[in-house]
Structures are given as structure tokens and as C-alpha cells.
Amino acid sequence: MQLIRIFSFPSHSPGKQVSGVDYPRVIQPMKFLDGYKDEDTMFEVVHWDGKKIAIQEWDEITKGIDILFFNYTIDDWAFASMGEMCRKNNVKMVMDIDDAVWRINPDNTVYDKYKKGSKGIAILTDICNEVDYLTCTNTYLKNVLVDSTTKKHEEIACFGNNVDLGLYNATPDLKDSYSVNIVHYGSSSHYSDLKDPEFQKGMDKIMYDYPNVTFLTVGSFFGELKEKWGKRYEEEFGALNFLDWAKNRFPEVMAKTDIFVAPLTDNVYNRCKSDIKRSEVATAKKPFVGQDIRQYQECITNGVDGFLCRTADNWYETIKKLIDDKELRKSIGQAGYDRVLKTRQAKDMVKDYADFFKKVLTK
């Protein structure tokens, strides 16, 4: 039986800090792959302990592995030392990218780092060209990578973001209250999404027609909403560490949630994003109302296990329907959970990763 040894290097998670990018993209899938075996191959994964790796250590690390799997980086010197030892010891390099940073939105907090002509985007492009394979979240992003680097389609594999129900295991009871809380979580990079004119018009009408509704954002503060809605707009902190978010803050936020909304401006950068919010919220059996855009179209049957909206009337009528009907909120939340159970569990993706890494070694 062949043994394939992989070093899992979630490069954005030093020390005890676990990044929300690294966990679903590198840490989680490699946790399930470790020890997996089929009829002819067994996988052994060495997980990075979070300690800084000195340049000379990469020689020893790469002598004991077949594949290095890591999250994207623009640290050119660190990659040079790591990559050189991989080449010396005949180790294949696979890098994951989960954002179309070549098409980054100007309002993104790291725009200057990745904007066209920046040093960061030049370094990242060179690293993409150098590694053996790339992994990404969807075919839309895959096409951007082919357009932006020298990689061919067959050198890029798509793996959607999935959830571990052993981690996301909080399903709070349906609230029995006259008040209805509409919730959104995400960083300040979602400012333009929440400011979308159609979403705003729909929400303004909801807030006017339903004095019992409050709106909560977690992870970012929007002064304009506070000015308009006063005490009926609230904000809270998320969590710096992803595991703290998933284990502690996420259940707390979902316990307050009656309806979750996810507006998303329709542009190339956003079309390349994953549907991870949808999967996370579904684990708590909460009704999800998302933008009528590629990633949510692929994981929601409108009106059955979630809702898709684009116009002000869509947003208003959909949210109104959910406010008025507690049982509808319950049934939509349950249907979303059932769909995630069938299609978005991380443990069910192990064979796909195994088949991909076998292919990597044949290049």
C-alpha cells in the first residue's frame, strides 16, 4: 500500500491563533484526511504546530513528506526558503486560494496590498506560477486564476467550503417572542454590500412597517444604520480566533437570530466567494435570505430551503413573509439544515481530497 505524507501548513494561523480562512480551507480537510485509506493508498498528515519555522528547518521537514499543502502567502522570502527545500527534496507544492484578489474591491481593507500594480499581487502571481497545483473554492474563481496566472485548468482543483457538524453543533430553540431580530455577520469589507440601494430600500420599509424588528451586525459597525434606525440597530464584536467564533460566539449570535440576511454586491470579486455563511447559518436551523448571486443560487432552492433576493421588493416581501410566519421560519431553517447535512459536510469530502493528492504525485 502506498503511503502519501502531507505537511499541512495553514500559513495565516501562527501560535494558537486560528484564521477563519485557514480552518475550512486547510486545517479542516486535512484533519479528516489524516489516517484515511482506500484500496491502495494511506494518508498521513503532519499538522503545523503554529510555531515559527526557521529557514534551515524546511530542509528537515521536506525530507519526511511528499506534499506541502499551504494557504496563500505574499511573504516572498519565506516562500523562497520553503519552496527551494521542496524542490531539493522532490516535494510537490499545493497552494490554496479562496479569493479573487486580482479583482479585489476598492473598499476591501487589504485593497492596497493586492491592487493592480502592487508588489503583493506581483509576488502572489509569481508564487502561483511556481507551485505545482492550486486549489480554490469554485469554478468561477478557477477561471480568474487561469486568467491571472500561467496555471492551466487541469492544474487547479475546486473544493467548496464545508462544515464540520462536530464543531457547528449548536441548534438553539426557535425564539418565542414578539420581537424579531434580523442578523448579519462579517467584517467591514461588507460595508458596500449592506449599503446596496435595493437591500437598503427593502430594509427601510421593513423597519418602518415593523417597530418590533431590530437589526444586528456582528463584526462591523455601520454608522449610517445607527443614524437611521437608532436603538433598533445594534452591533457586537465577533471573535479574533476562528475556533472561539465557532465554539462560543457563533452559538450566541444564532440564539439571537430570527432571520439571517446576506446581501452581496454582484461583481467579479464577490462572485468568486464561497457560500460558507449559508452553510454555517444552516447548521443552526435559521432561515437564510441571500443575494440572488451565483454562490447562493447553487446552494438554495428559492422558497424551499432559503430565499434569494435582488430587488427592494424581493427583500421586503421575503423578510415580511418570514416576520409574519414563525412556522415558515422554522420550516425553512430545517430544510436548510437538511440540505447541508446531505451536501456540505466536510467529512464527506475526504475521498475527493485523496483522489486529488494522488493525482498531484503523478505530475
SULSULMO-V137851 format. One record per residue. N is the residue number from 0. RES is the residue in one letter. SS is DSSP state (@ for helix, = for strand, . for the rest). D_FIRST is the distance of its C-alpha to the first C-alpha in whole Angstrom. Layout:
BEGIN
N & RES & SS & D_FIRST
N & RES & SS & D_FIRST
END
This chain:
BEGIN
0 & M & . & 0
1 & Q & = & 4
2 & L & = & 7
3 & I & = & 10
4 & R & = & 13
5 & I & = & 16
6 & F & = & 20
7 & S & = & 22
8 & F & = & 25
9 & P & . & 28
10 & S & . & 31
11 & H & . & 34
12 & S & . & 33
13 & P & . & 34
14 & G & . & 35
15 & K & . & 35
16 & Q & . & 36
17 & V & . & 34
18 & S & . & 35
19 & G & @ & 35
20 & V & @ & 33
21 & D & @ & 30
22 & Y & @ & 30
23 & P & @ & 29
24 & R & @ & 28
25 & V & @ & 25
26 & I & @ & 25
27 & Q & @ & 25
28 & P & @ & 22
29 & M & @ & 20
30 & K & @ & 21
31 & F & @ & 19
32 & L & @ & 16
33 & D & . & 16
34 & G & . & 13
35 & Y & . & 12
36 & K & = & 9
37 & D & . & 9
38 & E & . & 8
39 & D & . & 5
40 & T & = & 5
41 & M & = & 7
42 & F & = & 10
43 & E & = & 13
44 & V & = & 16
45 & V & = & 19
46 & H & = & 22
47 & W & . & 25
48 & D & . & 28
49 & G & . & 31
50 & K & . & 32
51 & K & . & 34
52 & I & . & 31
53 & A & . & 33
54 & I & . & 33
55 & Q & . & 32
56 & E & @ & 29
57 & W & @ & 27
58 & D & @ & 26
59 & E & @ & 25
60 & I & @ & 23
61 & T & @ & 21
62 & K & @ & 20
63 & G & . & 18
64 & I & . & 16
65 & D & . & 15
66 & I & = & 17
67 & L & = & 21
68 & F & = & 22
69 & F & = & 26
70 & N & = & 29
71 & Y & . & 32
72 & T & . & 34
73 & I & . & 37
74 & D & . & 37
75 & D & @ & 37
76 & W & @ & 37
77 & A & @ & 34
78 & F & @ & 32
79 & A & @ & 33
80 & S & @ & 32
81 & M & @ & 29
82 & G & @ & 28
83 & E & @ & 29
84 & M & @ & 27
85 & C & @ & 24
86 & R & @ & 25
87 & K & @ & 26
88 & N & . & 22
89 & N & . & 20
90 & V & . & 20
91 & K & = & 20
92 & M & = & 23
93 & V & = & 23
94 & M & = & 26
95 & D & = & 28
96 & I & . & 31
97 & D & . & 33
98 & D & . & 37
99 & A & . & 38
100 & V & @ & 40
101 & W & @ & 42
102 & R & @ & 44
103 & I & . & 44
104 & N & . & 48
105 & P & . & 51
106 & D & . & 51
107 & N & . & 47
108 & T & . & 48
109 & V & . & 45
110 & Y & @ & 47
111 & D & @ & 49
112 & K & @ & 45
113 & Y & @ & 44
114 & K & . & 47
115 & K & . & 47
116 & G & . & 48
117 & S & . & 47
118 & K & @ & 45
119 & G & @ & 42
120 & I & @ & 41
121 & A & @ & 41
122 & I & @ & 39
123 & L & @ & 37
124 & T & @ & 37
125 & D & @ & 36
126 & I & @ & 33
127 & C & @ & 32
128 & N & @ & 32
129 & E & @ & 30
130 & V & . & 27
131 & D & . & 24
132 & Y & = & 24
133 & L & = & 26
134 & T & = & 26
135 & C & = & 29
136 & T & . & 31
137 & N & . & 32
138 & T & @ & 33
139 & Y & @ & 36
140 & L & @ & 35
141 & K & @ & 33
142 & N & @ & 36
143 & V & @ & 38
144 & L & @ & 35
145 & V & @ & 35
146 & D & @ & 39
147 & S & @ & 39
148 & T & . & 36
149 & T & . & 35
150 & K & . & 31
151 & K & . & 31
152 & H & @ & 30
153 & E & @ & 27
154 & E & @ & 26
155 & I & = & 27
156 & A & = & 25
157 & C & = & 27
158 & F & . & 26
159 & G & . & 29
160 & N & . & 30
161 & N & . & 29
162 & V & = & 30
163 & D & . & 29
164 & L & . & 31
165 & G & . & 30
166 & L & . & 32
167 & Y & . & 35
168 & N & . & 36
169 & A & . & 40
170 & T & . & 42
171 & P & . & 45
172 & D & . & 48
173 & L & . & 50
174 & K & . & 53
175 & D & . & 56
176 & S & . & 59
177 & Y & . & 62
178 & S & . & 60
179 & V & = & 57
180 & N & = & 55
181 & I & = & 53
182 & V & = & 50
183 & H & = & 48
184 & Y & = & 46
185 & G & . & 45
186 & S & . & 46
187 & S & @ & 49
188 & S & @ & 47
189 & H & @ & 48
190 & Y & @ & 52
191 & S & @ & 53
192 & D & @ & 51
193 & L & @ & 53
194 & K & . & 56
195 & D & . & 55
196 & P & @ & 59
197 & E & @ & 58
198 & F & @ & 56
199 & Q & @ & 59
200 & K & @ & 61
201 & G & @ & 59
202 & M & @ & 59
203 & D & @ & 62
204 & K & @ & 64
205 & I & @ & 61
206 & M & @ & 63
207 & Y & @ & 66
208 & D & @ & 66
209 & Y & . & 64
210 & P & . & 66
211 & N & . & 63
212 & V & = & 60
213 & T & = & 59
214 & F & = & 56
215 & L & = & 54
216 & T & = & 51
217 & V & = & 49
218 & G & . & 48
219 & S & . & 51
220 & F & . & 54
221 & F & . & 57
222 & G & @ & 60
223 & E & @ & 61
224 & L & @ & 60
225 & K & @ & 62
226 & E & @ & 65
227 & K & @ & 65
228 & W & @ & 64
229 & G & @ & 65
230 & K & @ & 64
231 & R & @ & 62
232 & Y & = & 59
233 & E & = & 57
234 & E & = & 54
235 & E & = & 52
236 & F & . & 49
237 & G & . & 45
238 & A & . & 43
239 & L & . & 42
240 & N & . & 39
241 & F & @ & 36
242 & L & @ & 35
243 & D & @ & 39
244 & W & @ & 40
245 & A & @ & 37
246 & K & @ & 38
247 & N & @ & 42
248 & R & @ & 43
249 & F & @ & 42
250 & P & @ & 43
251 & E & @ & 46
252 & V & @ & 47
253 & M & @ & 45
254 & A & @ & 48
255 & K & @ & 51
256 & T & . & 50
257 & D & . & 51
258 & I & = & 50
259 & F & = & 48
260 & V & = & 49
261 & A & = & 47
262 & P & . & 49
263 & L & . & 47
264 & T & . & 49
265 & D & . & 48
266 & N & . & 47
267 & V & @ & 44
268 & Y & @ & 43
269 & N & @ & 43
270 & R & @ & 41
271 & C & . & 38
272 & K & . & 38
273 & S & . & 36
274 & D & . & 37
275 & I & @ & 36
276 & K & @ & 39
277 & R & @ & 39
278 & S & @ & 36
279 & E & @ & 37
280 & V & @ & 41
281 & A & @ & 39
282 & T & @ & 37
283 & A & . & 41
284 & K & . & 42
285 & K & . & 45
286 & P & = & 46
287 & F & = & 45
288 & V & = & 48
289 & G & = & 46
290 & Q & = & 47
291 & D & . & 47
292 & I & . & 45
293 & R & @ & 41
294 & Q & @ & 39
295 & Y & @ & 41
296 & Q & @ & 42
297 & E & . & 38
298 & C & . & 38
299 & I & . & 41
300 & T & . & 43
301 & N & = & 47
302 & G & . & 49
303 & V & . & 46
304 & D & . & 43
305 & G & = & 45
306 & F & = & 48
307 & L & = & 48
308 & C & = & 51
309 & R & . & 53
310 & T & . & 56
311 & A & @ & 59
312 & D & @ & 59
313 & N & @ & 56
314 & W & @ & 55
315 & Y & @ & 59
316 & E & @ & 58
317 & T & @ & 55
318 & I & @ & 55
319 & K & @ & 59
320 & K & @ & 57
321 & L & @ & 54
322 & I & @ & 57
323 & D & @ & 59
324 & D & . & 57
325 & K & @ & 55
326 & E & @ & 53
327 & L & @ & 52
328 & R & @ & 50
329 & K & @ & 49
330 & S & @ & 48
331 & I & @ & 46
332 & G & @ & 44
333 & Q & @ & 43
334 & A & @ & 42
335 & G & @ & 40
336 & Y & @ & 38
337 & D & @ & 37
338 & R & @ & 36
339 & V & @ & 34
340 & L & @ & 32
341 & K & @ & 31
342 & T & @ & 30
343 & R & . & 30
344 & Q & = & 28
345 & A & @ & 25
346 & K & @ & 23
347 & D & @ & 23
348 & M & @ & 22
349 & V & @ & 18
350 & K & @ & 16
351 & D & @ & 19
352 & Y & @ & 18
353 & A & @ & 14
354 & D & @ & 15
355 & F & @ & 17
356 & F & @ & 15
357 & K & @ & 13
358 & K & @ & 16
359 & V & @ & 17
360 & L & @ & 15
361 & T & @ & 16
362 & K & . & 20
END
